[in-house]
Amino acid sequence: MKPASLSDRIHQVKLWLLSLLFLGLIYLPTLDWLLHFDHAPMSNEKRLLATFPEFRGLPRLQEFIAGLESYFNDHFGLRNRLVRTQKHWEHKFFHEVPDRDVVIGRDGWLFFVGDQMLDHFFGLERFSERDLQAWQRLLEKRRDWAARRGIKYLFVLAPGKHSIYPEYLPDWLVKSPKPDKTEQFMAYMKAHSTVEVLDLRPPLLEAKSLGVLYLKTDTHWNFLGGFVAYQAIVRALARQVPRLTPLPLDAFERKLAPNPGGDLGVVLNDSKARETQMIVLEPRPPLHRLQPEAVPSRLPDHWLKGGEPTVTRSQSGQGKVIVFRESYAGGFVPFLGYHFKEILYIWHYHWNVPFLEREKPDIIVDEILDHYFNKEDPAALLKQDALD
């Protein structure tokens, strides 16, 4: 038999190495499933991953096998790394955004367009006269209920980033000339009601010369934007509580604190993304930083599902405030508390009469983001309030 030539032996070695590489790649997910060496964070899929199915007897064997397949598809080894790599390549090479609730604007700005924001932006969704009357009825009911107990009331509308920085939206996103829902609401309330309502858009637009007010890769404003909102809220409250005066901006030291990409950047699965507009404000002496404290025991049990309540306290402040809030309020929490002995922040939009009567606040503030305001049902909120 003719001995194998050197080239034949090299060819066989290549085949063996290729076979070993092929087997290694096949079994690599299994090894990761056993040894967990993939430490990539989970992708933001906005759904619950499949759980291991329960075996319910032979008659339902097919259902159990289908459940096993779903569980494997969601939990096989290296899945996190592979999903994030796929999303990264889709964005980098094909400019695709793996979430229809996010659009990429100019200069790397990201915008949330969920909650029918595009429909409102293009003027396709508007309030009817009945809708506006329902909002008026809700806010007047709350204002009057509070006034009978000596409580001041303020309703605050926080704007999304697209309202303050439309110049960074993509070219195809052009605002309708028709008044949007916030503009409809503000005009209607001015003409038909005396409830104290604060639209934060004008003060934020005016303050753009101070610096960037929102985060480029996140839904929210930064703490400079939150500070502008705080000053506007205090000025609005001062119309009912004259002793209030907002702190000046120079009472705080401005710092730029680069951070990983924000909540909108997460959907791009880009581990190199950085948030460049995280402006924080550190209090200068004699001010000290307020430390919010979680107080779950203060709320009715059924309310805790909405988010953990927090409280700020100031020995030099006077009076007690309850703020019904959403996530944007986090931007002004570090500042508003200097003026009051206690502020309790609650992640809900509806009221609870026994709770409020027990707490006996001096002021109630309702703060809501325009995305949620656009889709909330004021009649349903009024029914939940049960103020009558």
VOSE-820157 format. One record per residue: x, y, z of N, C-alpha, C in turn; residue in three letters. Coordinates in pm, whole numbers, padded with zeros to 5 digits, always signed. Example, Ala and Ser with C-alpha at 12.3 -4.5 7.8 and 13.67 -1.06 7.14 Angstrom:
BEGIN
+01319-00569+00780+01230-00450+00780+01320-00330+00780Ala
+01285-00225+00708+01367-00106+00714+01290+00003+00787Ser
This chain:
BEGIN
+00085-00119+00000+00000+00000+00000+00088+00124+00000Met
+00053+00217-00085+00132+00338-00096+00112+00425+00027Lys
+00225+00465+00094+00210+00548+00214+00149+00682+00178Pro
+00072+00734+00278+00006+00863+00258+00111+00973+00245Ala
+00089+01058+00150+00180+01169+00131+00159+01273+00240Ser
+00253+01366+00248+00244+01472+00348+00119+01556+00327Leu
+00089+01583+00202-00030+01666+00173-00158+01594+00214Ser
-00160+01457+00199-00278+01380+00241-00294+01387+00393Asp
-00179+01372+00464-00187+01375+00610-00234+01514+00658Arg
-00185+01619+00595-00229+01755+00631-00378+01771+00607Ile
-00423+01714+00494-00566+01721+00462-00649+01648+00567His
-00602+01528+00613-00675+01453+00716-00677+01530+00848Gln
-00565+01592+00882-00562+01672+01007-00663+01787+00999Val
-00669+01850+00881-00766+01959+00863-00909+01909+00880Lys
-00936+01790+00826-01071+01733+00839-01103+01705+00985Leu
-01003+01647+01058-01024+01619+01200-01047+01749+01278Trp
-00968+01850+01252-00984+01977+01322-01120+02041+01289Leu
-01160+02032+01162-01289+02086+01123-01403+02012+01192Leu
-01388+01878+01202-01490+01798+01270-01498+01834+01418Ser
-01380+01850+01482-01379+01886+01623-01440+02025+01645Leu
-01408+02118+01555-01466+02252+01565-01617+02247+01549Leu
-01663+02166+01453-01807+02152+01430-01877+02094+01553Phe
-01817+01986+01610-01875+01926+01730-01872+02024+01848Leu
-01760+02101+01857-01750+02198+01966-01858+02304+01959Gly
-01882+02353+01837-01986+02455+01820-02124+02400+01850Leu
-02147+02275+01813-02277+02212+01839-02301+02198+01990Ile
-02197+02156+02062-02214+02129+02205-02185+02251+02293Tyr
-02139+02362+02232-02109+02480+02312-02231+02533+02387Leu
-02348+02542+02323-02467+02586+02400-02499+02494+02516Pro
-02480+02362+02496-02506+02267+02606-02408+02289+02720Thr
-02280+02312+02685-02181+02338+02789-02214+02465+02866Leu
-02260+02568+02794-02296+02692+02863-02420+02671+02950Asp
-02513+02590+02904-02633+02561+02982-02595+02493+03113Trp
-02488+02412+03109-02443+02341+03230-02349+02426+03314Leu
-02258+02502+03250-02152+02571+03323-02175+02721+03339Leu
-02268+02778+03257-02306+02920+03269-02187+03014+03255His
-02115+03003+03145-02003+03095+03124-02040+03214+03035Phe
-02164+03218+02988-02212+03335+02913-02269+03435+03014Asp
-02200+03547+03034-02243+03647+03132-02304+03771+03066His
-02341+03760+02939-02405+03873+02872-02541+03898+02935Ala
-02577+04027+02958-02709+04056+03015-02819+04018+02919Pro
-02938+03990+02976-03052+03954+02893-03092+04070+02803Met
-03135+04038+02683-03186+04139+02593-03322+04187+02641Ser
-03356+04310+02604-03483+04368+02645-03593+04321+02549Asn
-03653+04204+02579-03752+04145+02488-03895+04183+02524Glu
-03914+04249+02641-04045+04296+02684-04149+04185+02685Lys
-04112+04070+02734-04203+03958+02751-04145+03865+02856Arg
-04231+03780+02910-04184+03680+03004-04132+03559+02927Leu
-04014+03510+02964-03961+03392+02900-04038+03269+02947Leu
-04041+03166+02862-04115+03044+02894-04058+02976+03018Ala
-04144+02923+03100-04103+02848+03219-04108+02699+03190Thr
-04040+02621+03275-04038+02477+03254-04179+02421+03271Phe
-04229+02343+03173-04369+02299+03176-04395+02194+03285Pro
-04518+02189+03326-04560+02089+03425-04617+01967+03352Glu
-04571+01849+03389-04621+01726+03327-04756+01691+03388Phe
-04860+01682+03303-04996+01660+03351-05056+01530+03298Arg
-04969+01431+03280-05018+01299+03240-05004+01275+03091Gly
-05015+01147+03053-04996+01108+02913-05098+01170+02818Leu
-05224+01188+02859-05318+01250+02764-05275+01390+02719Pro
-05191+01457+02798-05148+01592+02762-04997+01595+02732Arg
-04947+01481+02684-04805+01469+02654-04762+01567+02545Leu
-04845+01582+02443-04811+01672+02333-04795+01816+02384Gln
-04883+01856+02475-04874+01990+02533-04743+02005+02613Glu
-04704+01898+02685-04581+01902+02763-04459+01914+02672Phe
-04458+01839+02561-04346+01845+02467-04335+01983+02403Ile
-04451+02043+02368-04449+02179+02313-04395+02278+02415Ala
-04431+02256+02541-04379+02343+02647-04229+02330+02664Gly
-04179+02204+02649-04035+02181+02657-03962+02255+02545Leu
-04020+02251+02427-03959+02319+02313-03952+02470+02336Glu
-04062+02527+02388-04064+02671+02416-03963+02706+02523Ser
-03953+02619+02626-03857+02645+02733-03714+02641+02678Tyr
-03684+02541+02595-03550+02530+02537-03517+02650+02450Phe
-03615+02695+02369-03591+02810+02281-03558+02937+02358Asn
-03610+02947+02481-03586+03067+02561-03467+03055+02656Asp
-03411+02933+02671-03310+02914+02775-03184+02839+02728His
-03171+02810+02599-03053+02735+02558-02926+02816+02581Phe
-02816+02747+02594-02689+02812+02626-02645+02914+02523Gly
-02585+03020+02568-02534+03131+02486-02645+03213+02420Leu
-02770+03192+02461-02880+03262+02397-02868+03414+02414Arg
-02835+03457+02537-02825+03601+02561-02723+03666+02469Asn
-02605+03601+02458-02498+03655+02374-02541+03659+02227Arg
-02604+03552+02180-02643+03545+02039-02751+03648+02006Leu
-02850+03663+02095-02958+03759+02069-02903+03902+02067Val
-02819+03935+02164-02764+04070+02169-02675+04098+02047Arg
-02598+03997+02004-02513+04014+01886-02597+04037+01761Thr
-02704+03960+01748-02793+03977+01632-02851+04118+01629Gln
-02903+04165+01743-02964+04298+01748-02861+04407+01720Lys
-02739+04386+01771-02634+04484+01747-02600+04493+01599His
-02588+04379+01532-02557+04379+01388-02672+04440+01307Trp
-02796+04409+01346-02911+04466+01276-02908+04618+01282Glu
-02871+04669+01400-02867+04815+01414-02746+04875+01342His
-02628+04812+01355-02505+04870+01301-02499+04865+01150Lys
-02539+04752+01092-02522+04735+00947-02648+04764+00867Phe
-02766+04745+00929-02890+04764+00855-02975+04878+00911Phe
-02925+04944+01019-02993+05058+01079-03136+05024+01122His
-03154+04903+01169-03283+04860+01218-03289+04881+01369Glu
-03405+04922+01418-03427+04935+01562-03517+04821+01605Val
-03471+04735+01700-03547+04616+01737-03663+04646+01830Pro
-03723+04761+01820-03839+04793+01901-03914+04904+01831Asp
-04038+04878+01794-04113+04978+01720-04155+05096+01806Arg
-04129+05090+01936-04160+05201+02025-04046+05301+02035Asp
-03938+05280+01959-03823+05369+01965-03785+05409+01822Val
-03755+05539+01804-03701+05584+01675-03567+05651+01700Val
-03478+05641+01601-03346+05704+01609-03355+05840+01542Ile
-03323+05945+01618-03326+06079+01564-03188+06126+01522Gly
-03171+06255+01511-03043+06314+01471-02942+06306+01585Arg
-02815+06299+01548-02703+06304+01643-02714+06200+01754Asp
-02773+06085+01723-02780+05977+01821-02890+05991+01924Gly
-02981+06087+01908-03093+06101+02002-03196+05992+01976Trp
-03244+05932+02083-03346+05827+02075-03476+05879+02134Leu
-03588+05841+02072-03718+05890+02116-03816+05775+02134Phe
-03892+05782+02242-04000+05686+02266-04122+05729+02188Phe
-04179+05637+02110-04297+05669+02030-04412+05573+02059Val
-04407+05504+02174-04517+05418+02213-04634+05499+02267Gly
-04734+05428+02319-04854+05492+02374-04919+05586+02272Asp
-04916+05545+02145-04979+05622+02036-04919+05762+02019Gln
-04791+05778+02058-04731+05910+02047-04734+05962+01904Met
-04709+05876+01806-04709+05920+01668-04848+05968+01625Leu
-04951+05896+01669-05088+05937+01636-05119+06075+01693Asp
-05070+06100+01817-05093+06231+01876-05007+06337+01808His
-04885+06301+01775-04792+06395+01712-04841+06437+01574Phe
-04897+06343+01500-04947+06372+01366-05090+06429+01368Phe
-05147+06447+01487-05281+06504+01497-05392+06407+01464Gly
-05362+06276+01464-05464+06177+01432-05552+06145+01552Leu
-05500+06166+01673-05577+06143+01795-05598+06277+01864Glu
-05724+06308+01893-05756+06435+01960-05866+06413+02063Arg
-05875+06505+02157-05981+06500+02258-06112+06545+02196Phe
-06218+06476+02234-06352+06525+02202-06396+06621+02312Ser
-06504+06692+02287-06559+06781+02390-06594+06703+02516Glu
-06643+06583+02497-06679+06499+02611-06554+06459+02691Arg
-06444+06429+02622-06319+06396+02691-06272+06513+02777Asp
-06275+06632+02720-06230+06751+02793-06319+06778+02913Leu
-06448+06759+02898-06540+06777+03010-06512+06676+03121Gln
-06475+06552+03081-06443+06449+03180-06319+06485+03259Ala
-06216+06538+03192-06097+06582+03263-06129+06698+03357Trp
-06208+06791+03310-06247+06904+03394-06322+06855+03518Gln
-06414+06763+03499-06492+06711+03612-06402+06641+03713Arg
-06308+06558+03664-06217+06487+03755-06135+06584+03838Leu
-06071+06681+03772-05982+06772+03844-06059+06865+03937Leu
-06177+06908+03896-06256+06994+03984-06306+06916+04104Glu
-06344+06790+04085-06385+06706+04198-06271+06691+04297Lys
-06150+06665+04247-06035+06650+04335-06003+06782+04405Arg
-06000+06891+04329-05970+07022+04388-06070+07058+04498Arg
-06199+07036+04470-06303+07072+04566-06300+06982+04688Asp
-06277+06852+04666-06266+06760+04780-06152+06803+04871Trp
-06038+06838+04812-05922+06881+04890-05951+07014+04960Ala
-06016+07108+04889-06040+07241+04946-06129+07233+05069Ala
-06225+07143+05068-06314+07129+05185-06237+07084+05308Arg
-06119+07029+05289-06035+06983+05400-05913+07073+05421Arg
-05915+07189+05357-05805+07284+05373-05679+07244+05300Gly
-05690+07161+05197-05575+07110+05123-05564+07183+04989Ile
-05444+07229+04955-05419+07292+04825-05397+07182+04720Lys
-05428+07216+04594-05420+07115+04488-05353+07173+04364Tyr
-05269+07090+04300-05202+07129+04174-05194+07008+04082Leu
-05230+07029+03954-05219+06925+03851-05104+06963+03758Phe
-05009+06871+03738-04886+06900+03662-04876+06805+03543Val
-04854+06862+03424-04834+06784+03303-04687+06790+03261Leu
-04619+06676+03260-04479+06669+03218-04471+06630+03071Ala
-04388+06700+02991-04379+06669+02848-04272+06564+02817Pro
-04298+06481+02720-04198+06389+02669-04090+06465+02593Gly
-03979+06398+02566-03862+06460+02504-03894+06519+02367Lys
-03985+06455+02293-04015+06501+02158-04076+06641+02157His
-04143+06680+02267-04204+06813+02273-04102+06922+02297Ser
-03991+06890+02361-03890+06990+02396-03776+06992+02294Ile
-03746+06876+02235-03637+06868+02138-03685+06812+02003Tyr
-03785+06876+01942-03831+06825+01812-03725+06838+01703Pro
-03626+06927+01724-03521+06945+01623-03433+06822+01607Glu
-03438+06729+01704-03359+06606+01694-03440+06487+01646Tyr
-03567+06507+01618-03648+06400+01562-03605+06371+01419Leu
-03630+06249+01369-03598+06222+01227-03680+06311+01135Pro
-03631+06330+01013-03693+06424+00919-03839+06392+00892Asp
-03874+06264+00893-04010+06226+00856-04110+06251+00968Trp
-04061+06285+01087-04149+06310+01201-04171+06461+01215Leu
-04277+06511+01156-04308+06654+01159-04441+06672+01232Val
-04441+06758+01332-04559+06778+01415-04675+06837+01335Lys
-04794+06790+01365-04913+06844+01301-04936+06988+01345Ser
-04985+07074+01256-05018+07212+01296-05139+07218+01390Pro
-05216+07110+01394-05331+07107+01485-05283+07103+01630Lys
-05357+07164+01721-05321+07152+01863-05323+07006+01907Pro
-05221+06965+01983-05221+06829+02034-05311+06822+02157Asp
-05317+06706+02221-05410+06688+02332-05376+06780+02450Lys
-05247+06797+02478-05209+06885+02587-05251+07028+02558Thr
-05230+07073+02436-05269+07210+02399-05421+07225+02402Glu
-05494+07124+02356-05639+07127+02366-05683+07141+02512Gln
-05625+07056+02596-05662+07052+02737-05632+07185+02806Phe
-05512+07240+02784-05475+07364+02851-05567+07478+02807Met
-05598+07487+02679-05687+07593+02631-05828+07576+02689Ala
-05874+07452+02695-06009+07426+02748-06017+07462+02896Tyr
-05917+07418+02975-05920+07444+03119-05909+07594+03147Met
-05829+07665+03069-05817+07809+03088-05950+07879+03064Lys
-06028+07828+02969-06155+07891+02934-06270+07848+03025Ala
-06260+07729+03086-06377+07673+03153-06357+07641+03301His
-06236+07652+03355-06213+07605+03492-06111+07693+03564Ser
-06116+07687+03696-06020+07760+03779-05923+07667+03851Thr
-05919+07539+03814-05824+07446+03873-05682+07490+03836Val
-05591+07484+03933-05451+07519+03907-05386+07406+03828Glu
-05357+07433+03701-05297+07335+03611-05165+07391+03559Val
-05060+07309+03566-04926+07352+03523-04880+07268+03405Leu
-04858+07333+03292-04798+07271+03174-04648+07303+03179Asp
-04564+07201+03191-04420+07222+03205-04349+07249+03073Leu
-04418+07242+02963-04351+07268+02835-04295+07410+02823Arg
-04372+07515+02851-04316+07651+02837-04190+07675+02920Pro
-04187+07641+03050-04062+07666+03124-03945+07582+03075Pro
-03970+07460+03029-03861+07377+02978-03808+07430+02845Leu
-03897+07472+02757-03853+07530+02630-03772+07657+02654Leu
-03815+07737+02748-03744+07861+02779-03606+07834+02839Glu
-03593+07721+02911-03469+07691+02983-03367+07615+02898Ala
-03394+07590+02771-03300+07514+02688-03164+07582+02676Lys
-03160+07713+02698-03033+07785+02691-02942+07753+02809Ser
-02999+07693+02916-02918+07658+03033-02831+07536+03008Leu
-02868+07454+02912-02798+07329+02884-02898+07225+02839Gly
-02849+07108+02805-02936+06999+02761-03019+06951+02880Val
-03149+06937+02862-03241+06908+02972-03287+06763+02975Leu
-03268+06690+02864-03313+06551+02856-03195+06461+02823Tyr
-03211+06333+02850-03110+06234+02818-03124+06189+02673Leu
-03012+06173+02603-03016+06137+02462-03064+05994+02440Lys
-03026+05901+02529-03055+05759+02509-03161+05708+02605Thr
-03234+05799+02669-03332+05760+02770-03461+05837+02748Asp
-03569+05785+02804-03698+05852+02793-03701+05982+02870Thr
-03625+05992+02979-03646+06094+03081-03559+06219+03062His
-03596+06323+03137-03510+06439+03149-03395+06407+03243Trp
-03286+06486+03238-03180+06473+03336-03215+06561+03456Asn
-03122+06573+03552-03156+06648+03673-03161+06798+03650Phe
-03100+06846+03543-03117+06987+03509-03261+07011+03462Leu
-03312+06921+03377-03452+06930+03337-03544+06915+03456Gly
-03512+06821+03546-03592+06804+03667-03591+06928+03755Gly
-03476+06999+03759-03466+07122+03838-03555+07231+03780Phe
-03556+07245+03648-03643+07344+03584-03789+07312+03616Val
-03826+07184+03612-03962+07143+03648-03992+07178+03793Ala
-03896+07151+03882-03913+07183+04025-03940+07331+04046Tyr
-03861+07417+03981-03882+07561+03999-04022+07603+03952Gln
-04067+07546+03841-04200+07579+03790-04309+07531+03885Ala
-04291+07414+03944-04389+07361+04038-04397+07449+04162Ile
-04283+07490+04215-04283+07577+04334-04350+07711+04302Val
-04322+07768+04186-04385+07896+04149-04537+07879+04137Arg
-04580+07765+04082-04724+07742+04071-04787+07724+04209Ala
-04720+07652+04298-04771+07635+04434-04772+07767+04510Leu
-04678+07855+04479-04669+07983+04549-04792+08070+04525Ala
-04867+08042+04419-04991+08116+04396-05097+08078+04498Arg
-05078+07961+04563-05170+07919+04669-05105+07926+04807Gln
-04972+07912+04811-04895+07917+04937-04786+08023+04917Val
-04815+08150+04945-04725+08260+04907-04585+08254+04966Pro
-04563+08181+05072-04431+08179+05135-04327+08104+05051Arg
-04368+08031+04950-04277+07946+04873-04197+08027+04771Leu
-04066+08001+04766-03977+08059+04665-03878+07952+04621Thr
-03866+07923+04492-03774+07817+04449-03629+07856+04473Pro
-03546+07757+04496-03403+07778+04510-03343+07816+04375Leu
-03237+07897+04374-03171+07932+04248-03081+07819+04200Pro
-03052+07818+04072-02967+07715+04015-02827+07718+04074Leu
-02777+07838+04110-02641+07846+04163-02628+07795+04307Asp
-02740+07748+04366-02732+07680+04495-02681+07537+04479Ala
-02659+07496+04353-02614+07360+04324-02494+07365+04230Phe
-02407+07269+04245-02293+07254+04156-02329+07157+04044Glu
-02313+07203+03922-02347+07120+03807-02231+07029+03771Arg
-02263+06900+03751-02160+06803+03712-02213+06718+03597Lys
-02121+06678+03511-02155+06587+03402-02106+06448+03440Leu
-02198+06353+03445-02164+06218+03490-02200+06119+03381Ala
-02106+06087+03288-02136+05990+03182-02182+05857+03240Pro
-02279+05798+03176-02339+05673+03222-02358+05579+03104Asn
-02385+05451+03134-02423+05360+03024-02551+05410+02957Pro
-02577+05360+02838-02696+05400+02765-02822+05382+02848Gly
-02920+05471+02826-03042+05469+02904-03142+05365+02858Gly
-03268+05379+02904-03369+05277+02878-03399+05259+02730Asp
-03390+05365+02651-03411+05351+02507-03290+05291+02439Leu
-03172+05316+02493-03050+05257+02438-03044+05108+02460Gly
-03112+05059+02562-03109+04916+02592-03162+04835+02474Val
-03263+04887+02405-03323+04810+02297-03228+04792+02180Val
-03125+04877+02172-03027+04862+02065-02922+04756+02097Leu
-02919+04712+02224-02825+04608+02267-02681+04643+02232Asn
-02647+04771+02248-02512+04817+02219-02439+04838+02351Asp
-02351+04747+02386-02281+04755+02514-02187+04874+02520Ser
-02155+04935+02405-02064+05051+02403-02139+05184+02412Lys
-02272+05179+02411-02350+05303+02417-02327+05373+02550Ala
-02312+05506+02544-02293+05587+02663-02391+05703+02662Arg
-02439+05738+02779-02525+05855+02792-02437+05975+02825Glu
-02435+06072+02736-02343+06186+02749-02409+06309+02812Thr
-02538+06304+02839-02608+06422+02890-02665+06399+03030Gln
-02599+06313+03109-02641+06293+03247-02585+06407+03332Met
-02662+06514+03341-02625+06630+03424-02685+06611+03562Ile
-02602+06617+03664-02649+06608+03802-02616+06739+03874Val
-02695+06769+03976-02677+06892+04053-02652+06856+04199Leu
-02532+06887+04246-02493+06860+04384-02519+06984+04470Glu
-02590+06971+04583-02618+07089+04666-02492+07148+04727Pro
-02484+07280+04723-02374+07350+04789-02412+07379+04934Arg
-02315+07380+05027-02345+07417+05166-02412+07555+05169Pro
-02509+07577+05259-02547+07488+05370-02648+07379+05334Pro
-02687+07371+05208-02780+07264+05169-02711+07129+05180Leu
-02789+07027+05208-02739+06890+05208-02829+06808+05117His
-02776+06700+05069-02852+06616+04976-02968+06547+05049Arg
-03087+06554+04989-03203+06485+05045-03193+06337+05014Leu
-03227+06255+05110-03220+06110+05094-03361+06051+05096Gln
-03418+06020+04978-03551+05957+04978-03548+05822+05052Pro
-03652+05798+05127-03662+05676+05208-03785+05596+05165Glu
-03768+05467+05141-03881+05381+05105-03969+05359+05228Ala
-04100+05375+05209-04195+05361+05321-04316+05279+05277Val
-04297+05150+05243-04409+05070+05195-04522+05056+05296Pro
-04492+05067+05424-04595+05049+05526-04696+05163+05528Ser
-04666+05274+05461-04755+05390+05462-04876+05372+05371Arg
-04869+05280+05275-04974+05268+05175-05066+05149+05201Leu
-05189+05157+05151-05275+05038+05150-05208+04926+05069Pro
-05229+04802+05111-05158+04689+05050-05179+04682+04899Asp
-05302+04707+04852-05329+04691+04708-05259+04796+04625His
-05209+04902+04687-05138+05006+04614-04992+04973+04591Trp
-04936+04880+04667-04793+04852+04659-04753+04792+04525Leu
-04849+04735+04450-04817+04678+04319-04774+04785+04220Lys
-04811+04910+04243-04778+05016+04149-04636+05066+04159Gly
-04567+05038+04266-04432+05088+04286-04413+05129+04431Gly
-04292+05118+04479-04266+05144+04621-04272+05294+04650Glu
-04350+05337+04749-04357+05479+04783-04229+05524+04853Pro
-04197+05651+04837-04080+05709+04904-04120+05838+04973Thr
-04037+05879+05068-04063+06003+05141-03931+06079+05155Val
-03939+06213+05144-03826+06299+05178-03869+06387+05295Thr
-03772+06420+05381-03801+06501+05500-03698+06614+05512Arg
-03744+06728+05559-03656+06842+05582-03696+06910+05712Ser
-03603+06920+05804-03632+06983+05933-03664+07131+05917Gln
-03608+07194+05815-03633+07337+05795-03759+07364+05714Ser
-03819+07261+05655-03938+07278+05575-04063+07285+05660Gly
-04173+07324+05597-04301+07333+05666-04409+07266+05582Gln
-04500+07197+05651-04614+07139+05583-04584+07001+05525Gly
-04690+06936+05484-04683+06799+05433-04746+06793+05295Lys
-04679+06727+05204-04723+06718+05065-04734+06571+05025Val
-04836+06539+04947-04845+06408+04882-04841+06431+04732Ile
-04750+06363+04664-04735+06374+04518-04772+06240+04456Val
-04875+06240+04372-04907+06123+04290-04825+06138+04162Phe
-04744+06041+04131-04636+06059+04035-04621+05943+03938Arg
-04530+05963+03840-04475+05854+03760-04324+05877+03755Glu
-04253+05811+03664-04107+05807+03672-04041+05944+03652Ser
-04104+06034+03576-04043+06165+03553-04024+06244+03682Tyr
-04108+06219+03782-04096+06292+03908-03960+06271+03973Ala
-03893+06159+03940-03761+06135+03997-03663+06248+03969Gly
-03688+06326+03864-03599+06437+03831-03612+06555+03924Gly
-03730+06573+03989-03743+06687+04080-03751+06646+04227Phe
-03753+06516+04255-03753+06470+04394-03635+06527+04473Val
-03512+06535+04417-03399+06585+04497-03410+06732+04537Pro
-03506+06808+04483-03513+06952+04507-03639+06995+04580Phe
-03752+06938+04547-03879+06985+04603-03885+06967+04755Leu
-03818+06865+04805-03826+06834+04947-03765+06936+05039Gly
-03680+07028+04989-03619+07129+05075-03724+07222+05138Tyr
-03840+07234+05073-03939+07334+05116-04041+07279+05215His
-04045+07147+05233-04153+07088+05312-04099+06992+05417Phe
-04170+06987+05526-04128+06897+05634-04131+06753+05587Lys
-04230+06718+05504-04238+06582+05450-04310+06583+05316Glu
-04255+06508+05221-04325+06482+05094-04332+06332+05075Ile
-04452+06283+05051-04473+06140+05024-04504+06123+04876Leu
-04421+06043+04806-04438+06020+04662-04501+05884+04638Tyr
-04610+05882+04561-04688+05760+04540-04702+05735+04390Ile
-04670+05612+04348-04675+05576+04206-04817+05533+04166Trp
-04909+05627+04169-05047+05599+04127-05108+05725+04070His
-05215+05706+03989-05289+05818+03936-05424+05836+04005Tyr
-05475+05733+04069-05604+05748+04137-05583+05768+04287His
-05683+05825+04351-05675+05858+04492-05738+05748+04577Trp
-05709+05755+04706-05769+05665+04804-05814+05752+04921Asn
-05945+05770+04935-05998+05865+05033-05959+05832+05177Val
-05978+05708+05224-05937+05678+05363-05789+05709+05389Pro
-05704+05677+05290-05561+05704+05304-05534+05853+05317Phe
-05595+05934+05230-05571+06078+05233-05625+06141+05361Leu
-05740+06094+05406-05796+06149+05530-05711+06111+05651Glu
-05646+05997+05645-05557+05958+05754-05427+06038+05751Arg
-05373+06062+05631-05246+06132+05618-05258+06283+05642Glu
-05373+06341+05605-05398+06485+05625-05285+06573+05567Lys
-05264+06567+05436-05160+06653+05376-05207+06799+05369Pro
-05113+06889+05355-05145+07030+05332-05159+07059+05183Asp
-05090+06981+05101-05091+07000+04956-05095+06864+04889Ile
-05171+06853+04779-05170+06735+04693-05130+06779+04552Ile
-05031+06709+04495-04987+06735+04358-05010+06609+04277Val
-05079+06623+04165-05091+06516+04066-04994+06545+03952Asp
-04894+06459+03930-04799+06477+03819-04813+06361+03724Glu
-04828+06391+03594-04849+06286+03495-04777+06323+03365Ile
-04714+06225+03304-04645+06243+03176-04746+06247+03063Leu
-04717+06326+02959-04813+06342+02851-04849+06209+02783Asp
-04752+06114+02774-04783+05984+02714-04900+05917+02786His
-04898+05922+02918-05004+05858+02996-05130+05944+02999Tyr
-05112+06074+03007-05227+06164+03005-05309+06144+02878Phe
-05242+06125+02765-05311+06110+02638-05404+05990+02633Asn
-05373+05887+02712-05452+05764+02703-05531+05731+02829Lys
-05512+05808+02938-05587+05781+03061-05735+05813+03042Glu
-05817+05741+03116-05962+05763+03114-06000+05838+03241Asp
-06029+05968+03232-06060+06045+03354-06186+05996+03424Pro
-06283+05946+03347-06405+05895+03410-06374+05772+03496Ala
-06284+05686+03447-06246+05568+03526-06168+05609+03650Ala
-06081+05709+03638-06008+05758+03755-06103+05815+03859Leu
-06201+05890+03814-06298+05949+03907-06377+05840+03979Leu
-06412+05736+03908-06484+05624+03971-06396+05556+04075Lys
-06266+05538+04044-06174+05477+04141-06154+05567+04262Gln
-06151+05698+04239-06133+05792+04351-06244+05778+04454Asp
-06369+05759+04408-06484+05747+04497-06491+05865+04594Ala
-06477+05986+04541-06475+06106+04626-06613+06139+04684Leu
-06719+06087+04621-06854+06116+04670-06892+06029+04789Asp
